[in-house]
Amino acid sequence: MPILNRSNTLTAMATLLIDGDDRLFYASPSAIRSRMSDLILYQRDYCHLCDQALAVLAEASAPDFDSVWVDDSALLAQRYGTRVPVLRDDRDGRELDWPFDATRVRAFIGALR
């Protein structure tokens, strides 16, 4: 399967989606067909902390999430700036700013299950 290299992390080939809130999504074709995730990880290009956050999310066995690169939107770059990586629960607007570990991620996503 082809890959897309964002930062130092390799991800499955993705499609760019833009919603009405100027939010950018990179989603696999199967994710597009199904309901979008309630979790969003806001990231920057070439961000070593974002790469670490992805490893923490994997360690925490986090459910599927959408990755959004704030550099692709002036609005998001202004909103999140140097706060990234940020994990957001899009249902209620809660956000978990870096630094976080697997324990904090599990507690944050506990309400999703």
N, C-alpha and C positions, 0 to 999 in steps of 0.2 A: 504494500500500500504506500502511495506517495506520502511524503511528510512535509510539514511546514515548520521552519525554524524561526521561532520568536524567542528573543533573549538567547539563553544557552539551552533551552528546553525544546525537545522535539515533540511535536504533537501530530495527531492524525490530520490528514488533509481536511481543511475547514472551508466553510462558506461564510462570507461577511453578511451580517444582517444588521439593519439599523431600525430601532423602534422610534416611536414618537417622542421619547424623552432624550433624543440625541445619544442614545446608548448603543455602543457597538458590540456585536457578538461575533465570535468565531465559533461556529458549531458544525459538528459532523452532519452529514446528510440524515442519518438516523435520528439525531437530536432535533433536527428541523421538523421531521415528520411527527415526532412525539412532542409532548408538552415541554416547554423550556423549563430549566431548573429554577428552583427558588433561591439557590445559592449562586453568588457571583463573586469571583475573585478579580478585583481590580489590580492590574499590574502595569509595569512599564517595560519597554524594550531594554534589553541588556542590564537587567536588574538582578544582581546576585541574591538580594533578599527575597525577591519574587521566586527565584529558583528554590531557595530554602523553604519558602512557604509551600510550594508544591510538594516538596518532600514531606513536610509536616502533615499536609492534608492526606497524603498517601498513608503515612504512619497512623493517622487517626481513623483510617478507613472512612473518610468523608464520602457522602453520596455524590453523585454526579453534580458538577457545577459548571457554570459558564465562565469562560475567561474573557475579560474585557481589558483591552490595552488603552490606558488613559492618554497615551501619546497620540492616538488617532482622533481625538476630539478636544478642541480648545476648552469646551465646557467642562469635560471630565478632568483635563489637566489642571484647570483652575480649582475644581472642587477637591481633587485628591492630591495634587501636587506631590510633595515628598512623603505623604502619609502611606503610600503604597509599600507593600501589599496590604490590601484591605479585603476582608471577607464580609460580604453583605448578605443578609437574609432579606430578599426582595419582598417577602410577604408583609413584614412588619417594619422594615427599615433599619433593623438593628445592624450594627457594624462592629467588626472585630479588627482592630488595628494591629499591625505588627509592632512588637514581637509577640507571637503566640506559639504555644507548643501543642502537642497532640492532646493533652488533657484539657486545655482551654478550648480547643476546637471541638472536642467531643461534647463539652458542656454547652458550647454555643449552638451546635447542631442538634442537641438533645430534643429541643422543642419541635424539630422537623419530623421526628419519627413518631 
